[in-house]
Amino acid sequence: EIEDIRERLYSLSWYMRCLNEYVARLANKEDGVKGRFWEGRYKSQALLDEKALLVALSYVDLNPVRAGIAKLPEGSEFTSIHERLEAKKRGEVSPKRLMPFSGEGGEAFEASNEIPYEFDDYLELVDWTARHIRKEGRGYVDEKVPSILVRLGFEPEGFLEFAGSFLKEFGQAVGNASRLKLRCSRHGMRYVKGMRVARRAFG
């Protein structure tokens, strides 16, 4: 049916399913094995507040550091933070294909089209988190806590405690405890995953 094909063309879920299957077949053929390749299908998570946005950004940008591929964020190729830093070295504003941080977009962007943080604050946070991830004692928090954590009311110890698994700790939504409760009531749910982490890290 044409309508079914058209619906699939607009479906991100269908696109990811086809892409994942293609990559899995290639990888299995290369390794000479059969069976499930991916741990599970990708999932989307609603980011309910600015804290959740900050967590998601930093979590993804630090994937190479957690995996041991890079020692620090500036060496994390194929991440947005690496691309932004390379642009900054060239004296450019935020790369055109990436949403700018506050103040980076110039007159061409309105406030609603910017990430509501200063890039230097975000860079300080990611760098600080990366250095703690690389230490054996991840629970240690030094005195130089990034000011952005203080302004947004994060609990630094909680933030670091879950720095390596933040998005995995939540279900379909990421946010502080009150926003998660509100989402529960609106969707008629009795339980929402991530409440403990929200209280521990988001204050």
Steps between C-alpha positions, in 0.01 A plus 500: 500500500624847410372642829702243698815582305445874548448450874823300525694769315396747769575259786829544685433167670478319166813673371700399808371144477618470138834665575562280804415185306737596217790573739431181699508282188831653387659458844379142540623410152840653575528305827354183352227475763121503523256633756404825666756776444351796686437496874159648432320747278571867545261689721388859517478687829308817571722768657268671746714793616831684454678264738396202289626675187836566663528137615419365154747731325788420733422128511519464122808721466683288759426162338855470352658582838294236681584248230872573537529620140595853603667638814333842493205661317718687251626166374153352465457490124152469349337687788334840490736641765802408287342665197419815699854519639651462153278783375604714797868442414431636153335806652157398377166499682311177559501267195195573285363148524502510882266699719704782658541558871371827643678794337671288233239525229516871432209700364387218274370301797226579747526397864259211439745353249795497736612263774439709815856478638828674431734268310792579733290388800404181322861435398612543862236251615590236241873537567446472877280192460748334261785540748295335775390216274866418440579483872460177693317676781211641303320615814764760571387859438760773515435859602490633144144392421383661171283801572232377260427208737460742788272733302272217390487341845671171418649283775864459380548163673181364347587640159835318500355184651281449194719674240572169331144374486270803521274439200487126573368571849188668359219358291302696244564835667787681671442779750476598863272314740210746483491495119515122494204484742307745283566287193379195692170662590443635149556159339321298766813311603561355846877476467770690316860384472768739625340656806787398731761645266301817455491559874866409543644713219249775425454610859 
